[in-house]
Amino acid sequence: MAFILKNRLKELRAREGLNQTELAKLAGISRQTVSLIERNEYTPSVVIALKIAEIFREPVEEVFRLEEDKENG
């Protein structure tokens, strides 16, 4: 069984009024990395995932979640 990491980055950025560049600066990553994470094309390290969750003041499991990959299952 395969899984894909989904996230709420775009929703949470909108809530906080942050653009990708601002979130990237706060998390110590590139804007391109933020974009890739949002599009589920890049899986962040545990450290990056925890930093992002802390920025949004959310538990990491409220920002990121595993879902079954039905296409590549």
N, C-alpha and C positions, 0 to 999 in steps of 0.2 A: 504494500500500500504506500502510495506517495503522498506527500503533503506539500503545501505551499504556504509561505508566511505572508499573511495579509496584514494591513495596517490602517490606521486612522490618521496618518500624518496630515493629509490635505485638510480634513475636517478640523483637526486640532489647531493647525496653523491659522485657519480662518477664524476660529474662536478667539485666538490670541492676537489676531491682526498681524501675523508674521508672514513675510514672503519667504521663498526658498533660500535666498541669500542670507537673510537675517537668522533663520533657523540654523543654517549651515555654520555661520559664525559662532553662534551660541554652543553648538555641538562639537565644534572643532573639526568639521568635515567640509568637503566642497559642496557647492550648490548642485553640481552634477550628481553627486552621491545622494543628496536629498531627493532629487528628481528620480533617480533609479530606484530608490527605496519606495517612493510613492507609487511607482508603476509596477512594483513587485518584480523588478528585474535584477535586484541586488538584495542579498540577505546581509543585514548589518551584523557586526560582531556583537557579542553580549555587552561589551563595554559601551559601544555606540548606542545600542538599544536602551540600555539603562540611562545613559546621558539624556537621550531624547525624552524618555519617560519622565525623568526628573525636571526637565525644562517645562513640560506640560503639567507637572504636579499630578501625575497619574501613575497608578501601578503599571509596570511594564506589560502585564497581560491585558490591560485595558487599551494599550496602544498597539500591541502586536498580538496576533493570534494565528494558530496553525489551523488550516482547513485542508480537508482531503482534496487532492488534485484529481478531479474526475476525468480530465482529459488524458493525463499520463498515468493514471491509476494503478 
